[in-house]
Structures are given as structure tokens and as C-alpha cells.
């Protein structure tokens, strides 16, 4: 079942690839919030930094499970 979800094609590219791109962007944005706050260039709350980090970790776990299930 997970293999079918992972390899579901959207525009000719598997779903797991799109999920990986989203996870990468979330981790990048999470890191940028910390860097920009440290430099004083943004007023985004630390709460949002932690929320994005938790969401990134959850989606990363789902991405991991879908990626590994393709080979099991």
C-alpha cells in the first residue's frame, strides 16, 4: 500500500519526490527564521520556528517511511 502511495505519479514525478522537496523547503525556512531573528531582520515569533520544526520532522518521518517502504 505504501509503495503505491510513494510512486503515485503527479506530472510524471513520484509523490515521494514532491514530499521530499516540501520537507527540504520547510527545513530551509525553519533555519532562515532562526538566522534572520539572530540578525534582527525579522520579527517572526520563536513559536513559529518551533511549529515549523515539528511539522518538518513529522513530514520528514512520513517521507522516510514512504521512501523505505518502496524497498521492503
C-alpha positions in Angstrom: 0.0 0.0 0.0 2.7 2.5 0.9 4.6 1.6 -2.3 1.6 2.6 -4.3 1.3 5.9 -2.4 5.1 6.6 -2.8 5.1 6.0 -6.5 1.8 7.8 -7.3 2.8 9.9 -10.3 2.0 13.6 -10.3 3.1 15.2 -13.5 5.3 12.2 -14.2 7.2 12.5 -10.9 6.5 10.2 -7.9 4.7 11.7 -4.9 7.7 10.9 -2.6 9.9 13.3 -4.6 7.4 16.1 -4.1 7.2 15.4 -0.4 11.0 15.5 -0.2 11.0 18.9 -1.8 8.4 20.2 0.6 10.3 18.8 3.6 13.6 20.4 2.3 11.8 23.8 1.9 10.3 23.6 5.4 13.7 22.9 7.0 15.2 25.7 5.0 12.5 28.2 6.1 12.8 27.0 9.7 16.6 27.6 9.6 16.1 31.0 7.9 13.8 32.1 10.7 16.5 31.4 13.3 19.2 33.2 11.2 17.0 36.2 10.4 15.9 36.6 14.1 19.5 36.4 15.2 20.5 39.2 12.9 17.4 41.2 13.9 15.9 41.3 10.4 12.6 39.8 11.2 10.0 39.8 14.0 8.7 36.3 13.4 7.9 34.6 16.7 10.1 31.8 18.1 6.8 29.9 18.4 6.6 29.7 14.6 10.2 28.5 14.4 9.3 25.6 16.7 6.0 24.9 15.0 7.7 24.7 11.6 10.4 22.5 13.0 7.9 20.0 14.5 5.9 20.0 11.2 9.1 19.4 9.2 10.1 16.5 11.4 6.7 14.9 11.0 6.7 15.3 7.3 10.3 14.1 7.1 9.3 10.9 9.0 6.4 10.3 6.6 8.9 10.9 3.7 11.3 8.4 5.3 8.6 5.7 5.7 7.4 6.1 2.2 10.9 6.0 0.8 11.9 2.9 2.8 8.6 1.1 2.1 9.4 1.2 -1.6 12.3 -1.3 -1.0 10.6 -3.6 1.6 
